[in-house]
């Protein structure tokens, strides 16, 4: 039985147009579907599936990276709440869905997975502007 390659391991290269930042332990990219404006993915540089697989120091530093990106999203978008999702059931590579949530969004206050929605794809220029907005808040 051959396992298919991890889709997250190559994401930094395959979604180069969505890159926001390379941090010490993680990569940060904008999610292509922007149904939730500012929806960002943060994933570990190394293939790991569980937090407890990381040594304490790396785990602590990674948590700081997640917090730093969440704070930047909050500064850039001023949402009512930031949602943090760490699942890994479908893509077994540690990654967080960091999702600014607004009281005006159609699924508020339910989880983003509570009902299907059409993808909201942006123009290349709109992706670039959104990425720049987040990068400025990260600086």
PATI-751066 format. One line per field, with one value per atom (N, C-alpha, C): residue number from 1; x, y, z; residue in three letters; atom name. Coordinates in steps of 0.05 Angstrom, whole numbers. Each point is the difference from the previous one (the first is absolute). Layout:
BEGIN
seq <- c(NUM:...)
xx <- c(X:...)
yy <- c(Y:...)
zz <- c(Z:...)
type <- c(ala:...)
atom <- c(CA:...)
This chain:
BEGIN
seq <- c(1:1:1:2:2:2:3:3:3:4:4:4:5:5:5:6:6:6:7:7:7:8:8:8:9:9:9:10:10:10:11:11:11:12:12:12:13:13:13:14:14:14:15:15:15:16:16:16:17:17:17:18:18:18:19:19:19:20:20:20:21:21:21:22:22:22:23:23:23:24:24:24:25:25:25:26:26:26:27:27:27:28:28:28:29:29:29:30:30:30:31:31:31:32:32:32:33:33:33:34:34:34:35:35:35:36:36:36:37:37:37:38:38:38:39:39:39:40:40:40:41:41:41:42:42:42:43:43:43:44:44:44:45:45:45:46:46:46:47:47:47:48:48:48:49:49:49:50:50:50:51:51:51:52:52:52:53:53:53:54:54:54:55:55:55:56:56:56:57:57:57:58:58:58:59:59:59:60:60:60:61:61:61:62:62:62:63:63:63:64:64:64:65:65:65:66:66:66:67:67:67:68:68:68:69:69:69:70:70:70:71:71:71:72:72:72:73:73:73:74:74:74:75:75:75:76:76:76:77:77:77:78:78:78:79:79:79:80:80:80:81:81:81:82:82:82:83:83:83:84:84:84:85:85:85:86:86:86:87:87:87:88:88:88:89:89:89:90:90:90:91:91:91:92:92:92:93:93:93:94:94:94:95:95:95:96:96:96:97:97:97:98:98:98:99:99:99:100:100:100:101:101:101:102:102:102:103:103:103:104:104:104:105:105:105:106:106:106:107:107:107:108:108:108:109:109:109:110:110:110:111:111:111:112:112:112:113:113:113:114:114:114:115:115:115:116:116:116:117:117:117:118:118:118:119:119:119:120:120:120:121:121:121:122:122:122:123:123:123:124:124:124:125:125:125:126:126:126:127:127:127:128:128:128:129:129:129:130:130:130:131:131:131:132:132:132:133:133:133:134:134:134:135:135:135:136:136:136:137:137:137:138:138:138:139:139:139)
xx <- c(17:-17:18:-4:15:-16:12:-14:4:-21:3:16:14:17:-17:11:-14:-5:-25:-6:10:4:9:30:15:29:9:-15:8:-15:-17:-18:15:22:16:8:8:8:-24:-20:-22:-18:-1:-17:17:22:19:-14:-21:-14:-16:-3:-15:18:26:19:-3:-1:0:27:9:25:11:27:14:10:-9:9:20:11:20:-9:-24:-10:-24:-9:-25:0:-18:-6:-29:-5:-26:-9:-23:-11:-29:-10:-28:-15:-23:-16:-12:0:-10:-29:-16:-28:-2:-9:-2:-29:-17:-27:0:20:5:24:-4:23:23:24:23:7:-16:4:28:16:28:7:20:10:28:6:27:7:22:7:30:6:27:18:25:19:7:1:6:-26:0:-24:-3:-20:-7:-30:-12:-29:-12:16:-10:18:-13:16:20:-8:18:24:0:23:23:-6:20:12:26:12:-11:2:-13:8:25:9:-12:0:-12:-30:-13:-29:-7:16:-5:5:21:6:-21:-10:-21:-26:-6:-24:3:23:5:-4:9:-4:-30:-15:-29:-13:8:-11:7:24:9:-16:-5:-16:-29:-11:-28:-2:19:0:1:16:2:-27:-12:-27:-20:2:-19:5:26:7:-9:4:-6:-29:-16:-28:-21:9:-18:-25:3:-23:-12:-23:-12:16:12:14:19:21:17:-6:-6:-3:26:7:24:-9:7:-7:25:4:22:-13:-4:-13:19:6:19:-12:-26:-13:3:-4:1:28:14:28:17:13:15:27:0:24:-9:14:-9:-3:-25:-6:-24:0:-22:-14:-27:-17:-5:10:-4:-20:-23:-22:-12:3:-14:-30:-15:-29:-14:-21:-15:-29:-12:-28:-18:10:-16:3:18:3:-23:-6:-24:-1:22:1:4:2:4:-23:4:25:9:-12:6:28:11:26:0:24:1:-8:1:-6:-30:-16:-27:-19:7:-16:18:-5:16:-5:20:-3:16:-7:15:26:22:26:-1:13:3:29:4:26:5:24:6:16:3:18:28:20:27:7:-10:6:-13:-24:-13:14:10:16:25:14:24:-5:-22:-7:-6:-14:-7:26:17:26:16:2:15:-11:-26:-14:9:1:8:30:16:29:6:-14:4:-7:-21:-8:20:13:20:26:6:25:3)
yy <- c(-24:24:25:18:24:23:15:24:23:16:23:21:16:21:20:11:19:26:8:24:26:-1:24:4:-22:2:16:-1:15:26:7:23:27:4:25:4:-21:2:2:-17:-1:24:13:24:25:2:22:27:2:25:9:-19:6:4:-1:3:26:-2:24:2:-21:2:-28:0:-24:8:-15:4:-22:0:-19:-29:-6:-27:-5:21:-4:18:-7:16:11:23:13:8:-10:6:8:16:7:-24:-6:-21:10:-17:9:7:-15:7:22:24:22:7:-21:3:14:-7:14:18:26:18:-3:-4:-3:-28:-19:-29:-8:-8:-5:-28:-13:-25:3:-12:-1:-29:-10:-28:-3:-22:-4:-7:9:-5:-30:-12:-29:-16:-23:-17:-12:8:-10:1:-19:-1:9:0:6:20:17:19:-14:-22:-14:-13:-1:-10:21:25:21:2:6:4:26:2:22:27:5:26:7:-19:5:4:-16:3:28:10:26:22:-2:19:0:-24:-2:13:-4:13:30:11:29:9:-17:7:1:-19:-1:25:7:24:25:2:23:4:-22:1:8:-12:6:29:11:29:17:-8:15:0:-24:-1:17:1:17:29:8:28:8:-19:6:1:-17:-3:9:3:8:-17:-27:-17:0:-13:-4:-22:-19:-23:-12:-12:-17:-29:-16:-29:-14:-19:-16:-29:-12:-28:-16:-21:-19:-28:-11:-25:-22:-1:-19:-27:-3:-25:-6:20:-4:5:19:6:-3:-24:-6:14:25:17:24:5:21:26:10:26:12:27:15:15:0:18:24:23:24:17:4:11:24:24:23:-4:4:-3:26:5:25:-6:16:-4:1:13:3:-24:-19:-23:-19:-12:-17:-23:-10:-23:8:25:10:-9:-10:-5:-29:-15:-29:-4:-24:-6:3:5:5:-25:-23:-25:-8:17:-8:-3:13:-5:6:-13:5:28:10:26:0:18:2:14:-8:12:30:16:28:4:-1:3:30:9:28:3:24:6:-2:-4:0:26:23:25:1:-10:-1:-18:-23:-17:15:13:15:21:15:21:-11:-22:-13:-10:-13:-10:23:22:23:12:0:10:-16:-26:-18:3:2:3:26:21:26:-2:-15:-4:-18:-18:-18:15:21:14:14)
zz <- c(0:0:0:-19:-2:11:18:10:-19:-4:-17:15:-15:13:15:20:17:-16:-3:-15:13:26:14:-2:-2:-2:-24:-22:-24:-4:19:-3:-3:14:-2:-29:-14:-28:-18:4:-19:1:23:4:4:-15:3:-2:-16:-4:25:20:24:25:-4:22:15:26:17:14:14:15:5:2:9:28:20:27:7:24:8:-2:9:1:-19:-13:-16:-25:-17:-24:4:-11:2:-28:-8:-26:2:-19:-1:-11:11:-12:-26:-20:-26:1:15:4:21:-9:19:6:2:9:27:17:25:-4:-4:-6:20:-11:17:9:-8:7:-8:20:-3:10:-12:9:10:23:11:3:-12:2:6:14:9:-25:3:-22:-1:23:0:1:-12:0:28:14:27:2:15:1:27:21:27:14:16:16:18:12:19:-14:-27:-15:0:6:1:27:1:27:12:26:14:-11:-5:-10:-27:-19:-26:2:17:4:11:19:11:-21:-15:-21:-22:-7:-20:10:25:12:-2:4:-3:-29:-19:-28:-7:10:-4:11:25:13:-15:-10:-15:-26:-14:-25:7:21:8:7:14:8:-25:-20:-25:-15:0:-13:14:26:16:-7:-1:-6:-28:-19:-28:-6:13:-8:21:25:22:2:1:2:28:3:27:15:-15:12:-20:9:-16:7:-20:4:-6:17:-2:-4:-22:-5:-4:16:-3:-1:-23:-3:-9:-25:-11:-7:1:-7:-30:-17:-29:-11:12:-8:25:3:24:0:1:2:17:22:18:-14:1:-12:14:2:12:-21:3:-16:19:-8:16:-16:12:-15:15:-11:11:-4:21:-1:7:-15:3:7:17:7:-25:-21:-25:-19:7:-20:2:-22:-3:20:9:18:29:6:28:17:24:14:-3:-19:-3:-11:3:-12:-30:-12:-28:-16:12:-13:2:12:7:-24:-22:-25:-24:-22:-24:-11:-14:-13:-26:-18:-25:7:-13:4:-9:15:-8:-9:-27:-11:-8:5:-6:-25:-10:-22:10:-17:9:15:-9:14:27:3:26:20:-10:17:9:-19:7:21:-3:19:28:1:25:14:-15:10:11:-15:9:26:2:24:25:-3:22:5:-20:4:15:-7:14:29:6:28:15:-14:12:6:-15:2:27)
type <- c(unk:unk:unk:unk:unk:unk:unk:unk:unk:unk:unk:unk:unk:unk:unk:unk:unk:unk:unk:unk:unk:unk:unk:unk:unk:unk:unk:unk:unk:unk:unk:unk:unk:unk:unk:unk:unk:unk:unk:unk:unk:unk:unk:unk:unk:unk:unk:unk:unk:unk:unk:unk:unk:unk:unk:unk:unk:unk:unk:unk:unk:unk:unk:unk:unk:unk:unk:unk:unk:unk:unk:unk:unk:unk:unk:unk:unk:unk:unk:unk:unk:unk:unk:unk:unk:unk:unk:unk:unk:unk:unk:unk:unk:unk:unk:unk:unk:unk:unk:unk:unk:unk:unk:unk:unk:unk:unk:unk:unk:unk:unk:unk:unk:unk:unk:unk:unk:unk:unk:unk:unk:unk:unk:unk:unk:unk:unk:unk:unk:unk:unk:unk:unk:unk:unk:unk:unk:unk:unk:unk:unk:unk:unk:unk:unk:unk:unk:unk:unk:unk:unk:unk:unk:unk:unk:unk:unk:unk:unk:unk:unk:unk:unk:unk:unk:unk:unk:unk:unk:unk:unk:unk:unk:unk:unk:unk:unk:unk:unk:unk:unk:unk:unk:unk:unk:unk:unk:unk:unk:unk:unk:unk:unk:unk:unk:unk:unk:unk:unk:unk:unk:unk:unk:unk:unk:unk:unk:unk:unk:unk:unk:unk:unk:unk:unk:unk:unk:unk:unk:unk:unk:unk:unk:unk:unk:unk:unk:unk:unk:unk:unk:unk:unk:unk:unk:unk:unk:unk:unk:unk:unk:unk:unk:unk:unk:unk:unk:unk:unk:unk:unk:unk:unk:unk:unk:unk:unk:unk:unk:unk:unk:unk:unk:unk:unk:unk:unk:unk:unk:unk:unk:unk:unk:unk:unk:unk:unk:unk:unk:unk:unk:unk:unk:unk:unk:unk:unk:unk:unk:unk:unk:unk:unk:unk:unk:unk:unk:unk:unk:unk:unk:unk:unk:unk:unk:unk:unk:unk:unk:unk:unk:unk:unk:unk:unk:unk:unk:unk:unk:unk:unk:unk:unk:unk:unk:unk:unk:unk:unk:unk:unk:unk:unk:unk:unk:unk:unk:unk:unk:unk:unk:unk:unk:unk:unk:unk:unk:unk:unk:unk:unk:unk:unk:unk:unk:unk:unk:unk:unk:unk:unk:unk:unk:unk:unk:unk:unk:unk:unk:unk:unk:unk:unk:unk:unk:unk:unk:unk:unk:unk:unk:unk:unk:unk:unk:unk:unk:unk:unk:unk:unk:unk:unk:unk:unk:unk:unk:unk:unk:unk:unk:unk:unk:unk:unk:unk:unk:unk:unk:unk:unk:unk:unk:unk:unk:unk:unk)
atom <- c(N:CA:C:N:CA:C:N:CA:C:N:CA:C:N:CA:C:N:CA:C:N:CA:C:N:CA:C:N:CA:C:N:CA:C:N:CA:C:N:CA:C:N:CA:C:N:CA:C:N:CA:C:N:CA:C:N:CA:C:N:CA:C:N:CA:C:N:CA:C:N:CA:C:N:CA:C:N:CA:C:N:CA:C:N:CA:C:N:CA:C:N:CA:C:N:CA:C:N:CA:C:N:CA:C:N:CA:C:N:CA:C:N:CA:C:N:CA:C:N:CA:C:N:CA:C:N:CA:C:N:CA:C:N:CA:C:N:CA:C:N:CA:C:N:CA:C:N:CA:C:N:CA:C:N:CA:C:N:CA:C:N:CA:C:N:CA:C:N:CA:C:N:CA:C:N:CA:C:N:CA:C:N:CA:C:N:CA:C:N:CA:C:N:CA:C:N:CA:C:N:CA:C:N:CA:C:N:CA:C:N:CA:C:N:CA:C:N:CA:C:N:CA:C:N:CA:C:N:CA:C:N:CA:C:N:CA:C:N:CA:C:N:CA:C:N:CA:C:N:CA:C:N:CA:C:N:CA:C:N:CA:C:N:CA:C:N:CA:C:N:CA:C:N:CA:C:N:CA:C:N:CA:C:N:CA:C:N:CA:C:N:CA:C:N:CA:C:N:CA:C:N:CA:C:N:CA:C:N:CA:C:N:CA:C:N:CA:C:N:CA:C:N:CA:C:N:CA:C:N:CA:C:N:CA:C:N:CA:C:N:CA:C:N:CA:C:N:CA:C:N:CA:C:N:CA:C:N:CA:C:N:CA:C:N:CA:C:N:CA:C:N:CA:C:N:CA:C:N:CA:C:N:CA:C:N:CA:C:N:CA:C:N:CA:C:N:CA:C:N:CA:C:N:CA:C:N:CA:C:N:CA:C:N:CA:C:N:CA:C:N:CA:C:N:CA:C:N:CA:C:N:CA:C:N:CA:C:N:CA:C:N:CA:C:N:CA:C:N:CA:C:N:CA:C:N:CA:C:N:CA:C:N:CA:C:N:CA:C:N:CA:C:N:CA:C:N:CA:C:N:CA:C:N:CA:C)
